[in-house]
Amino acid sequence: MLLSLDVQVPDDLWPKSHRSYFIWEYGKPPNVVIEVVSNRKGGEDTTKLKKYAQLGIGYYVLFDPQEMLSDQPLRAFRLVANQYAPLNESLWFPDVGLGIGLWEGRFEGHPNTWLRWRDQAGEPIPSGAERAEEEHNRANQERYRANQERHRANQERHRADQERHRADQERQRAELLAEQLRRLGVEPDG
């Protein structure tokens, strides 16, 4: 996999030359290349490491989930003076504004250890599905809050209606008592 910033993707992706990354077509090497190790035959930590350095690729990541090449499932390197130097534990790529790390969780229904892009605080950057779920949850929370507010407003209207009804009853009772006093010859306002 690769990440290349500040390149223009062709409008028509169907020609074979547009479905591969050619440095001469895009005018620059990728910023990050990630190799996923699936066997010991690929030369990811030997020949590819040297070749990617010669091509000027800024960061090289080896994701070795089955630890076929080393006891570290994730290693990253930064290009320094045309050679790769191992990155420290943070695995942050300052020139790219991203980091990378392992994440335990469920992706597309499968629980596993996954490789995830991370922000500067080390938090996984949400996938499209996660962002959609977060947005869905936010929308549900907003609907819930709006429903709560409508419910409170309805309760207030109901209380106000009850208070008006009680006030009307009191007024009617007072008028009835005033009428009875007048019949007895007593002026209630006097």
Buried (B, 14 or more C-beta within 10 A) or exposed (E): EEBBEEEEEEEEEEEEEBEEEEEEEBEEBBBBBBBEBEEEEBEBBEEBBEEBBEEEBBBBBBBBBEEBBEEEBBBBBBBEEEEBEEBEEBBBBEEBEBBBBBBEEEEEEEEEEBBBBBEEEEEBEBBEEEEEEEEEEEEEEEEEEEEEEEEEEEEEEEEEEEEEEEEEEEEEEEEEEBEEBEEEEEEEEE
